[in-house]
Amino acid sequence: MTRSLVYLSGAPRVSTRSDAVASGPRSHILGVIHAFESVGWKVERYIVGDRLPKKWISGEDIEIGLRSNIFIRLTADVARLLFGIYHSWKAANSIKQCDWAYERFGAFQAMGWQFQKRGIPWILETNELYYINADKDRQTTSFVSLMKRWETWAYRQCDVLVCVSRSLAELIIREIGIPREKVLVIPNGVDTARFNLELHKPKRVFQHPTIGFVGHLSPWQRLDLLIEALAGLRGEGVDFKLVVIGDGPMRSQWEALVERLGQIEQVRFLGRVPWDDVPAYISGFDLGYTGPVPLASGEMYLSPLKLYEYAAMGRPIVAAAYADAQRLMEDGVAVYLFEPGNQEDLCRALRQAYAERDLWVQKGMRSRAIIVERHSWEARVRELISCVESILEAKYGTPYPARRHS
C-alpha cells in the first residue's frame, strides 16, 4: 500500500512560490516534500502562504513594519490567530485520507491537531523556539505570553516533535518539559539535484578569490566580523573579495561599515536574487561563509541550510564551530572552523583557507560527494521515517494507526 502524507504549513509568510521573500523555509519545505515523494510517498500540500496574495509573501517592508510599529504587530498577531483557526479547519475538511500529518510549525499554528483528532498521527517539525525568537531576536510579535502557551501546547500535544538540532531539542525539553522519547533530531539537508555544479554556470562577481554569504541579513549572522576581518587581512596579503546575497534589517548598517572601512571595491551586496539563480551564484564563490552567534536564548540552535548548499556546490566553507559544521568536518567536508564571535580566530581560519587556495577545487569536489551520500534531503527523510515509525509503534502499536479507521 502506498503511504501518504499531508504537508501542512500555516505561517502566512512562508510559501513555496518563487517570489517569496522567505527563501530558507521554501527550500526546506520543498526539500522535505520532494524527498518523501522520491522514497515513494504520496504527498498532498496545504501551505497557507501559497494561497495568499503576492504582497503577503514578498518584500522586506512587512517585517520592517512589524519591528517598528506595535499596532502592526498587534494586527499581524490577530491575523495569524484567525488564519490558524480557519485554515486548520479547512485543511482537515479538504484532505480526508492520509497516513501522517506532517506540519512545519509557525507562530499561532497547530493545523495537525484536527487530523490527530481523526486518529492520524501529528508529526510537528520546529526550527526554533518561536516565542523567544519572535520576541527577542526578531521583535515581530506583541502576544508573547499567548504565543508561548500556544507553542507549549502544540509541542506537548503532537505525537512526534522533530527538531533541527540537538541544542534546540534540549532547549525545548528543558523549557517546556515534553517527553524526551517523542523528540527527534533531524538536521537540515540539501536538494543535491538542484544544487549541482553540472547544472549551473557560475555567476562570478569578482575574479579574485571570493568568499560568499547567502541568507537573511539578521543581527546574529554577524557579517560585521567578517567584513572587519577581511579589511585587516588585506594588509597581510590575504586578499579576499566578499559577495553578500540576501536582504534584511542589518543590510544598511553593514553597507555603511564597508564604506567606513574603505572597502567599497572589495565587497558587493547583491540583495535578493531569483531563487533559481542561487546555485549559480554559490558556484561563483570560492568559499562559503556562515558565522552566527548565539540567539537571545543564549544558544545557537539553528541548522543552517547554507552549510549544505555551499558544500553541495563544491565550495569549502568558513564556519562558526557549531554542531552542523563540526559534523560536516568530521565526515570529511572541507570546513574551516572558528570560534563563534571571535574575530581573531576567524582571521586564523581565513589565513589557513587562503594558504590552501590551490586545493579548494579538489576539497570541494570531495565535499560534494560526501553531501550527496550522507546529507541530502532524501537521506534525512529516510532517517526521519524510520525514527517516526518506531515512536508511533511504541505509542499506538503500529506506525499507521489511521489505517485502522479506513
N, C-alpha and C positions, 0 to 999 in steps of 0.2 A: 504494500500500500504506500502510495506517495505521501510523504509527510508535508504538512502545510503550516504556514506561519503568517500571522498578520503583523506587519511592522507599523508601530504607532509612534507618532511624534506630535506633541501638542503645542510646542513653542511657536508662536506666530512668526518669529523672525527666522526660524530655521526652515530651509527649503532646499530641495534638490535641483531647483531651476538654476540655469547658468548665470542669471543676473542677480542671484542672492549675494548679499554682502558677507554673510557668514560662510566662508568657503571651507573652513575646517569641518564644521558639522556636516556640510554637504558631502565632502569626501568620505567622512566616517560612515554616514548613513548609506551611501551608495556602495561603499566597500563591503559593509556587512550584508546588505541585500544581495548583491551580486555573488558574494561568497556562498550564502545559503543556496542560491539558485545553482551555482556551479557544483555543489555537492548533492543536488537532486531534489531540493525542497521547492515546493510551490509557495511563492510569496505574494501576498496582497499588501498594498500600502494604504495607510491612512495618515497622511502627512499634512497637518493643518497649513503650514507655510506654503505648500504647493497649491492651496485652494484660495489664497488671498491675493489682492491686487499687488502689482509690482511695487508700489510705493511703500508697502509694509515691509518688504524684504530687502530692498536695495537702498544704498546710501548711508552715510555715517550720521546724517543730521538727526535721525531719531535717537540714536544712542547719546549724542551730544546733548540733546534736549532733556533726556532722562537724567543725565548727571547734573544739569544746571538748573532744573526747574522742578520744584516739589509738586506742583499741580500736574505737570506732565507725568511724573512718576505715579501719582495717585490714579490718574486716568488710565495709565498703562496697566497698573496692578488690577484695577477693576475689570479692564478688558480681558486680561489673562484669566481672571477668575471665571468670567462669563463664558469665554471661549472654552475653558476647560470643562465646564459643566455641559455646555451644548455639544461639543464635539465628542466627549466621552459617550454621551447617549447616542449620537448619530453614528459613530463608528461601530458601536455594538449592535445597532439595529440594521446596519447595512452589510455587515460581514457576519454571517450566521455560523459558518463551519470553519474551524481551524484546529490544529493540534496545540499550538502555543501562541500566546500573545506576547510579542517582544516589543518593549517600549523604551525609547530614549527619553529619559526624564527631563522635564522642563519645569520652570517655576509655576506653581499652582496647577500642575497637571497630574492626573492619575487615571489615564484612559483605560489602562489594563484591568482596573478593578471591575468594570462592567463585564468583561469577559470572564474574569475569575469567578464571579457570581454564577456563571453558567457551567462551572466545572472545568474551564480552560485555564491551564497554568499561566500565571503572570510573571514573566521574566522582565525585570526592570534594570536597565543599564543607566549608570550615573557617571558623569565625567568630572564632577566637582561637588563640594558641599555648597549648594546653591545659596542658601540663606546667608552664609558668611560671605561668599564671593560677591553676590549681588549688593550686599550692604557695604562691605568694607573695601573690596577691590574695584568694583565697577561703579558703585553708587547709583544703581538703577532701580531701586525699589524703596517704597515707603512702608509697606506692610511687613516689616521684618519678622515680628512675632508670629503673625499668621503664616507667613512663608515657612518658618521653622516648624510650626505644628503640622502643616500640610506635608512637608518633606519627611518629617519624622514618621507620620502615619503611613505614608507610601512605602518607605523603606521597611517598616515593620510588617506591613500587610502583604507585600508581594511574596511570591513563592521563592524566587531566586533574585539576589541582588548582584549585578555584575559591575565591578569597579575597574577602572582603567589602570590602577596602580596599587601596590601593596600599601603605600603611605595613605592613600585615600581610604582604602578598606579599614585600616587600623584607626584612622581618624573617625570614621563613621561608627565603627563598633564602640569606640571609646565615648564619643559624644552622644550617640543615640541609643546604644545598648541593644543592638539587634543580635540574634544568634550568629555566631561565627560560622556555623555549619551551613548556613544558607548563602554565604558570601563567596563569590568567585572573583579572582583577579585575572583579567584578560587585557593585556596592554593593547594599544593601538597597533595597526599594521599598515599595509600599503597595497594598493592595486598594482601589482607588478606588470600587468598587461598595459595599463595606461602609462605608468612611469617606466618607460622602456626606451633606452638610448637609441635603439634602431628605428624608432618611430618619429623622432623629433630632431629637427635640425637646430643646432644650438643658436640661441639668441644672445650673442655676446654684446655687452655694453662697452667693455674695455678689452684691449688686447694684452694688457699686463696681468700678472697673477691677481685673480679676483676672488674675494670671499663674499658670499651672498647670504641674504636672510629673506625668508618668506614667512609672512604671518601678520597677525594683528599687532599694531604698534601700541601695546599696553605698557604701563609703567614697569611691571615685573619682568619684561623682556630685557631691560637694562642695556639697550643698544648704545647708550652713552658710554658705558665701559669699553665697548669695542671701538667706538669712534675715537675716544681719547687714547686707547692703547695703540691703534694704528697710526695716529698722528705722532706719538712718541717714538714708535719703532722706525719710522721713516728716516730719522736721524742716524739710525744704526745701519741703514741699507736694507732693512726688511720692508720692502715696498709692496704692500697690498693696495688694491683698489677695493671699494665696497659698493655693492649694489643692494638696495633695500626694496623689496616688493611687498606692498601692503599699505594699509592706512590705519588710522586710529588716533586716539587722543594725544599721543606723545609726538606725532609727526612734526608739528611746527616747532616744538621745543628742541627736538633732535636736529632738525634742519638748521635752527639758529646756532646750535652748538658747532655744527660743521663750519658754518660761516665764521664764527668767532675764532675757531682754530685755524682758519685759513686753508680749509681742506675742500673747497667747493669743487676743484678739478679732480679730486680723488674719490669723491663719494657721490652716488646718484640715487635719489629717491624716485622710484618709478610710480608709486601709488598702486592702486589696484590694477591688475591686468586681467584680461579674459581668462576664465578658469581653464579653458582648453590650452592656453599658452603657457601655463605654469611649468609643465615639464621641460619645455624648450628653454625657458629662462634658467631653470636649475641646471640644465645641460650647458648653459653658457657660463656657469660659475666654475671655479676650480676647486673651491671648498665651500661647504655649507656651514652655517653658524646657528647655534641656539644656546643662549646663556641666561636663562631665567633665574630669578632669585625667589626666596620663599614668599608665599602669599600672606594675606592678613591672618590666616590661621596659624602662621608660624612655620608652615611646611610648604614644600613644592610637591604637590600630589598629581600634577598633570602628566599626561603621557603624550609628548609632542609628536604629532603626525609628521612634522617636518624632518625629524631624525630619519624616519623610514623612507620618506620621499627622496631626501638627498642621497641616501645610500643606494636606493633602487635605481637612481640615475647615475650611479657610478661615481659619486662625489664623496671624498673623505670629509669628515665632519670635525669642526672645533666645537666642543660641547661642554656645558657645565656638568659636573660629575654627579648626576642623579641616576636613579635605578635603570631607566631605559638605556641611557647612553653607556653605563657601565656594563649592562648585559650585552649590548651590541659589541662592545670592545672584547669582552670575554669570548664571544662567538667568533671573533676574527675580523669584524668590520673595522675599517680604518677610522678610528676616533681619537682625536687629541683632546684629552680631558683636562679641565682646570677646575679649581675650587670655585664654587658659585660666589659671585660678587667680589672676587679677589682679582683686581686688575693686574697686579704684579704676576700672579700665576697665569692669568690669561696671556700676558706678554710672553711668558716662558713657553706656553703651548704654541703660540703663533710663531715664535722663533724656531721651535722644533719642526713645525709643519713646513715653514719656508725652507729650512735646510734640506727637507726631504722632497722638494718640489719635483725632482726628476722621477720620483716614484709614485706621484699622485695617480696617474692613469692606471698603472699596474695595481695599486692598492684599491682603487675604485672599482675595477673590474672584479676583483676578488670579493669586495664588499657586496656588489650586486648579486653575485652567485649565492652568497650566504643569505641575503634578504629573500631571494626567490625561494630558497629551500626551507627557511625557518620562520620568516616574519611576514609572509603575505597574509592578506585578509582571509584567504581560504584556509591557511594553516591555523589562524586564530579561531575561525568558526568551527573547524573540526574539533579543536580542543574544547571550545565552548559547548558544543552539542554533547560531547561525551560527559563533561562535568555536570551539565544541567540534567541529563538523563539520570545520573547517579543520585543527585539531590532529590529529584522528583520521585524516583523509585523508592527512596528511603521514606519519603513523606506519604506517598499515595499507593505504593505497591506496584506502580507502573509509571514509566516516563510520559505516558499519553493517556491520562485519565479521562480526557474529553471523549475518547472513542467509546467509552462505556455507555455514553448517552446518545451516541449517533446510530 
